[in-house]
Amino acid sequence: MTPATPPLSRVGLTAGVALQCALLLALIAGALLHHPGLSQLAAVLSVIWVATQWARLIPLARLFAALAVAGFGLVLLVWPEATPKLVRALVQGSGFAGLMMVLGLLRQPVKRAEITRSAAEYLLGFRPRHRYGALQTGAQFMALMFNIGIIAMIGDLTQPVDGRDVRHDPARRAMVTAAMRGAALVSIWSPMSLGFAIVTAGLPRIEPMELIATAFAFTLVILILSALWPLLPPEASLPQDEPPARSASGRPAALAQVLGASALLLALTITLHHLLVLNFTLSAVVILPIFSLIWLALEAGRIQPFETRLRDALLALADLRSESALFLSANVIGAALSVAVQASPLWPLLSGGSFASLPTLLICLFAIPFAAALYLPNTILVVLAAQLLGPTQLGQSHALALGLTLCIGWALAICINPISAMNLIVGRFCDVPAARVAHRWNIRFVAMTFALAALLISLIFYIGG
């Protein structure tokens, strides 16, 4: 006989979870009530939470946090008049950290749902010549809810039940790579992705819906071309004559339902943005917990009791603790660097009309993934570029072109950075170094996307966008 599940008050949820819940409540209340004090309280709580998680952060997150503290202190000493900008950056960074937390909350219920597994199995059942494109496209939309979790799901589903080691199988590697590229591409246009949130927060003149529409159209072009020419290496390629291997549990209805749920989540986020005039980061922070709790309630009793699932979901708030610390710290570091640059002799040149040029955009589009290929986190460059270029004539007169540059550059950096979470997951499932995935498997895909992005940005620039 299965013992009854104890109520939440008796299961011993950690103080860290309580701190995260208080942080999110302060963040949401501050946004909905337009109360700066509550938003600043959320920022303070986010700093306290990162400090409590210090021992469990990856080394890079600790380095970023230390640099953020040093940068904040330096600005206070040298440029005290810029303190309000640092405080705004900290508040904004707490929103990014909150977004990572609620993404962890959402992943917990959806990754264990039978319907999502069935949807992924259906995508894996296409014939080889269609499978890569179908999986990359499906993974892109499923990543709205799963984020990087879709890569691990495809990796698990392609593992034979008999336990055979197929990590070197080219067809399996191709499927895992397709899931990774689909998940990376969604960051170009999704208002729930962190790159989009950073860009729209840093460019006050940009029209977010115009950016979403243009970036989404560009992404569809990339998906179509990539389906026709996957640009995969021989060690990660699909066979040409393999019969379809659709599982009996893979149902098109399941895929339709999952994609419908993703579309609903997207529509709710955009609607909240318009109704309450919230930025997309805070809109997602408000919507995602509600969406997650409704999902858990609808599945109550199917897998585990509701209280058990809810407890696990709340504990999952900390799944992306290192990412939360990274993005919180990166926003403060970017603000400190922008203060230093604006106080330097370079600022008149950067803010002048001569710098508002197409070469500046193309150099920026190249520099972000290039730096990422050298193991530098793309977060710093994108945050710095958004905060530096947003107030300049380039950001004022060509906000759409600059926004596309940063969003597409962010996605390219994910694909080509050996220390990105997505490449690390692909490397683990395919038994290759992440650097090989980034520098050899994805290089042609990144080059194609870069070339098309350069054409799009040039067109947008010359028509005045």
C-alpha positions in Angstrom: 0.0 0.0 0.0 1.4 3.4 -1.1 1.8 5.8 1.9 -0.2 9.0 1.7 1.7 12.0 0.5 2.3 14.5 3.4 1.0 18.0 2.9 3.4 20.7 1.6 3.8 22.2 5.0 5.3 19.0 6.3 7.6 17.9 3.5 10.4 20.3 4.5 10.7 22.6 1.5 14.1 24.3 1.9 14.6 27.9 2.9 16.1 28.5 -0.5 12.7 27.7 -2.1 10.9 30.0 0.3 13.4 32.7 -0.6 12.8 32.2 -4.3 9.1 32.3 -3.9 9.4 35.6 -1.9 11.7 37.0 -4.7 9.2 36.1 -7.4 6.2 37.5 -5.5 8.1 40.8 -4.9 9.1 40.9 -8.6 5.6 40.2 -9.8 3.9 42.6 -7.3 6.4 45.3 -8.1 5.7 45.0 -11.9 1.9 44.8 -11.5 1.6 47.6 -9.0 4.4 49.7 -10.6 6.0 49.9 -7.2 9.8 50.5 -7.4 10.3 49.5 -3.7 9.0 46.0 -4.3 11.1 45.6 -7.5 14.2 46.7 -5.5 13.3 44.3 -2.7 13.2 41.5 -5.4 16.7 42.6 -6.5 18.0 42.4 -2.9 16.5 39.0 -2.4 18.0 37.8 -5.7 21.5 38.8 -4.4 20.8 37.0 -1.1 19.7 33.9 -2.9 22.7 33.8 -5.1 24.9 34.1 -2.0 23.1 31.2 -0.4 23.7 29.0 -3.5 27.4 29.9 -3.8 28.7 26.4 -3.1 26.4 24.9 -5.7 27.2 27.4 -8.5 29.4 26.4 -11.4 32.9 28.2 -11.4 31.9 30.5 -14.2 28.8 31.7 -12.3 31.0 32.4 -9.3 33.4 34.4 -11.4 30.7 36.5 -12.9 29.1 37.1 -9.5 32.5 38.2 -8.1 33.1 40.5 -11.1 29.6 42.0 -10.7 30.3 42.8 -7.0 33.7 44.4 -8.0 32.1 46.4 -10.8 29.3 47.6 -8.7 31.8 48.7 -6.0 34.0 50.4 -8.5 31.2 52.5 -10.0 30.1 53.5 -6.5 33.6 54.8 -5.8 34.6 56.4 -9.1 31.3 57.4 -10.6 28.8 57.7 -7.7 26.4 59.7 -9.9 25.9 56.5 -12.0 24.6 54.6 -9.0 20.9 54.7 -10.1 21.9 53.1 -13.4 23.6 50.2 -11.5 20.5 49.8 -9.3 18.3 49.7 -12.4 20.6 47.1 -13.9 20.3 45.0 -10.7 16.5 45.2 -10.7 16.5 44.3 -14.4 18.9 41.4 -13.7 16.7 40.1 -11.0 14.0 39.8 -13.6 16.3 37.7 -15.8 17.1 35.5 -12.8 13.4 35.2 -12.1 12.8 34.1 -15.7 15.4 31.3 -15.3 13.6 30.2 -12.1 10.1 30.0 -13.6 11.5 28.2 -16.6 12.8 25.6 -14.2 9.4 25.5 -12.6 7.7 24.9 -16.0 10.1 22.2 -17.2 9.4 20.0 -14.2 5.7 19.3 -15.1 6.0 19.2 -18.9 9.1 17.0 -19.1 7.3 14.2 -17.2 4.0 14.4 -19.1 3.1 11.4 -21.3 1.7 13.7 -24.0 5.1 15.5 -24.5 6.9 12.2 -24.8 4.4 11.0 -27.4 4.8 14.2 -29.4 8.6 13.9 -29.5 8.3 10.2 -30.5 6.0 11.2 -33.4 8.7 13.6 -34.7 11.3 10.8 -34.5 9.1 8.6 -36.7 9.5 10.5 -39.9 11.4 9.0 -42.8 15.1 10.0 -42.8 14.9 12.6 -45.5 12.2 14.4 -43.6 13.1 13.5 -40.0 15.8 16.1 -39.5 13.6 19.0 -40.7 10.6 17.8 -38.8 12.5 17.3 -35.6 14.3 20.7 -35.8 11.1 22.5 -36.5 9.1 20.6 -33.8 11.9 21.1 -31.3 12.0 24.8 -32.0 8.3 25.2 -31.0 8.4 22.7 -28.2 11.4 24.6 -26.8 9.0 27.4 -25.9 8.1 25.3 -22.9 11.1 22.9 -22.6 14.0 25.2 -23.3 17.1 23.1 -23.3 15.1 20.2 -21.9 14.0 19.2 -25.4 17.6 18.1 -26.2 17.8 15.7 -23.3 14.3 14.3 -24.1 15.3 13.5 -27.7 18.6 12.0 -26.4 16.6 9.8 -24.0 14.0 8.7 -26.6 16.7 7.7 -29.1 18.3 5.4 -26.5 17.3 1.7 -27.2 15.4 0.0 -24.4 17.9 -2.9 -24.5 20.6 -0.6 -23.3 22.9 -0.7 -26.3 25.4 2.1 -26.6 24.4 4.1 -29.6 26.2 7.3 -28.8 28.3 6.9 -31.9 25.4 6.2 -34.2 25.4 9.0 -36.9 21.6 8.9 -37.2 21.1 9.4 -33.5 23.6 12.1 -33.3 21.8 13.9 -36.2 18.6 13.8 -34.2 20.1 15.2 -31.1 21.8 17.9 -33.1 18.5 18.8 -34.8 16.9 19.2 -31.4 19.8 21.4 -30.3 19.6 23.7 -33.3 15.8 24.0 -33.0 16.1 25.0 -29.4 18.8 27.6 -30.3 16.8 29.1 -33.1 13.8 29.8 -30.9 15.9 32.3 -28.9 15.9 34.6 -32.0 12.3 35.5 -31.8 10.7 34.1 -28.6 9.6 36.8 -26.1 10.2 34.2 -23.3 13.9 33.7 -24.2 16.6 35.5 -22.3 18.4 36.9 -25.3 15.2 38.6 -26.5 14.5 39.9 -23.0 18.0 41.5 -22.8 17.7 43.1 -26.2 14.2 44.6 -25.7 15.2 45.8 -22.2 18.3 47.5 -23.5 16.8 49.1 -26.7 14.0 51.5 -25.5 13.2 52.5 -29.1 12.5 49.0 -30.4 9.0 47.8 -31.1 8.9 44.3 -29.6 6.1 43.0 -31.9 7.9 44.2 -35.0 11.0 42.4 -33.8 9.1 39.2 -33.1 7.4 39.2 -36.5 10.7 39.9 -38.4 12.8 37.5 -36.4 10.1 34.8 -36.7 10.0 35.1 -40.5 13.8 34.9 -40.6 13.8 31.8 -38.4 11.2 30.1 -40.7 13.5 30.7 -43.7 16.4 29.1 -41.8 14.3 26.1 -40.8 13.2 25.5 -44.4 16.7 25.8 -45.8 18.2 23.7 -43.0 15.6 21.0 -43.6 16.7 20.9 -47.3 20.4 21.2 -46.5 21.0 20.0 -42.9 24.8 20.8 -43.2 25.7 17.9 -40.9 29.1 16.3 -40.7 29.5 12.6 -41.7 29.7 11.5 -38.1 26.2 13.0 -37.4 24.1 12.2 -40.5 20.9 10.5 -41.3 20.7 7.3 -43.4 19.1 7.6 -46.8 17.1 4.3 -47.0 16.1 3.5 -43.4 12.4 2.8 -43.1 10.3 4.9 -40.7 10.6 3.9 -37.1 7.5 5.6 -35.6 6.7 4.3 -32.2 3.1 3.1 -31.5 2.9 5.7 -28.8 4.0 8.6 -31.1 0.7 10.3 -32.0 0.2 13.3 -34.3 -2.6 14.4 -32.0 -0.1 14.6 -29.1 2.2 16.8 -31.2 -0.8 19.1 -32.1 -1.7 19.4 -28.4 1.8 20.2 -27.3 2.2 22.8 -30.1 -1.2 24.2 -29.2 -0.1 24.6 -25.6 3.1 26.3 -26.7 1.1 28.7 -28.9 -1.3 29.4 -26.0 1.7 30.2 -23.7 3.1 32.5 -26.3 -0.3 34.2 -26.8 -0.8 34.7 -23.1 2.6 36.3 -22.7 2.1 38.7 -25.6 -1.5 39.6 -24.3 -0.2 40.3 -20.8 2.5 42.5 -22.3 -0.1 44.6 -24.1 -2.7 44.7 -21.4 -0.5 45.6 -18.5 2.3 47.3 -20.4 4.9 45.0 -18.9 8.1 44.1 -20.6 8.3 40.5 -21.9 10.6 39.3 -19.1 8.1 40.2 -16.4 5.2 39.1 -18.6 6.8 35.6 -18.8 7.6 35.6 -15.0 3.9 36.3 -14.3 2.4 33.8 -16.9 4.8 30.8 -16.5 4.0 29.9 -12.9 0.3 30.1 -13.5 0.6 28.0 -16.6 2.7 25.4 -14.7 0.3 25.2 -11.8 -2.7 24.7 -14.2 -0.7 21.9 -16.0 0.0 20.2 -12.7 -3.7 20.5 -11.6 -4.9 19.0 -14.9 -2.6 16.0 -14.5 -3.3 15.5 -10.8 -3.3 11.9 -9.9 -2.2 10.6 -13.3 1.5 10.1 -12.4 1.8 11.2 -8.8 -0.4 13.1 -6.3 -0.7 16.8 -6.9 1.2 17.8 -3.7 4.2 15.6 -4.7 4.3 17.1 -8.2 3.9 20.6 -6.7 6.7 20.0 -4.3 9.0 18.8 -7.1 8.1 21.7 -9.2 8.9 24.2 -6.5 12.3 22.5 -5.9 12.9 22.8 -9.7 12.9 26.6 -9.2 16.6 26.2 -8.4 17.4 23.9 -11.4 18.9 26.8 -13.3 20.6 28.4 -10.4 23.9 28.9 -12.2 22.2 30.4 -15.2 20.2 32.7 -12.9 23.4 33.9 -11.2 25.2 34.3 -14.6 22.5 36.5 -16.1 21.9 38.6 -13.0 25.7 39.2 -12.7 26.1 39.8 -16.5 23.6 42.6 -16.4 25.4 44.4 -13.6 28.8 43.8 -15.3 27.4 45.2 -18.6 26.0 48.2 -16.9 29.3 48.9 -15.1 31.3 48.5 -18.3 28.8 50.9 -20.1 29.3 53.5 -17.4 33.1 53.2 -17.8 32.9 53.5 -21.6 30.5 56.5 -21.4 33.0 58.2 -19.1 35.9 57.5 -21.5 37.1 59.6 -24.5 35.7 56.9 -26.8 32.1 57.8 -26.0 31.7 60.8 -28.3 32.8 58.7 -31.2 30.6 55.7 -30.3 27.5 57.9 -29.7 28.0 60.0 -32.8 26.4 59.6 -36.2 29.5 58.2 -37.9 29.2 55.1 -35.7 25.5 54.5 -36.7 26.5 52.5 -39.8 25.9 49.1 -41.3 29.5 48.0 -40.8 29.0 48.6 -37.1 26.0 46.2 -37.1 27.8 43.6 -39.2 30.9 43.7 -37.0 28.7 43.3 -34.0 26.9 40.3 -35.6 30.3 38.7 -36.2 31.9 39.6 -32.9 29.2 38.0 -30.7 29.6 34.4 -32.0 33.3 34.9 -32.6 33.9 35.7 -29.0 31.6 32.8 -28.0 33.7 30.4 -30.1 36.7 31.5 -28.0 34.9 30.3 -24.9 33.6 33.7 -23.8 30.0 33.8 -22.6 27.8 35.6 -25.1 25.8 37.2 -22.2 28.4 39.9 -21.5 28.8 41.0 -25.1 25.0 41.1 -25.8 24.3 42.9 -22.5 27.1 45.4 -23.1 26.1 46.0 -26.8 22.5 46.6 -25.8 23.3 49.0 -23.0 26.0 50.8 -24.9 24.3 51.1 -28.3 20.7 51.4 -27.2 21.0 55.1 -26.3 23.2 56.0 -29.3 22.1 57.3 -32.7 22.4 53.7 -34.0 20.0 52.4 -31.4 17.6 55.3 -31.9 17.5 55.4 -35.7 18.0 51.7 -36.5 16.5 49.9 -33.4 15.1 47.0 -35.4 18.3 46.3 -37.3 20.3 46.4 -34.0 17.7 44.2 -32.2 17.9 41.6 -35.0 21.7 41.8 -34.9 21.8 41.0 -31.2 19.1 38.4 -31.2 20.6 36.5 -34.1 24.1 36.9 -32.7 22.9 35.4 -29.4 21.5 32.3 -31.2 24.7 31.9 -33.3 26.8 32.2 -30.1 24.8 29.4 -28.5 25.6 27.1 -31.4 29.3 27.8 -31.6 30.2 28.3 -27.9 31.8 25.1 -26.5 30.7 25.9 -23.0 27.0 26.7 -23.9 24.6 24.4 -22.0 23.2 23.1 -25.3 26.5 22.0 -26.8 27.5 20.4 -23.5 24.3 18.4 -23.5 24.8 17.3 -27.1 28.4 16.3 -26.4 27.3 14.2 -23.5 24.6 12.3 -25.4 26.8 11.8 -28.5 30.1 11.0 -26.6 32.1 13.8 -28.2 33.7 16.9 -26.7 31.4 19.9 -26.7 34.1 21.8 -28.6 33.8 19.4 -31.5 30.0 20.0 -31.6 30.5 23.7 -31.6 33.5 24.1 -33.8 33.0 21.3 -36.3 29.4 20.1 -36.3 27.7 23.5 -36.2 30.2 25.7 -38.1 28.6 25.4 -41.5 25.1 25.9 -40.0 26.3 29.0 -38.2 28.0 30.3 -41.4 24.8 29.9 -43.4 22.7 31.6 -40.8 25.3 34.4 -40.5 25.3 35.1 -44.2 21.5 35.3 -44.4 21.3 37.4 -41.3 23.8 39.9 -42.8 21.6 40.2 -45.9 18.5 40.7 -43.7 20.1 43.3 -41.4 21.5 45.2 -44.5 18.0 45.3 -46.0 16.4 46.5 -42.7 19.1 49.1 -42.2 18.7 50.6 -45.7 14.9 50.8 -45.4 15.4 52.7 -42.1 14.4 50.0 -39.6 
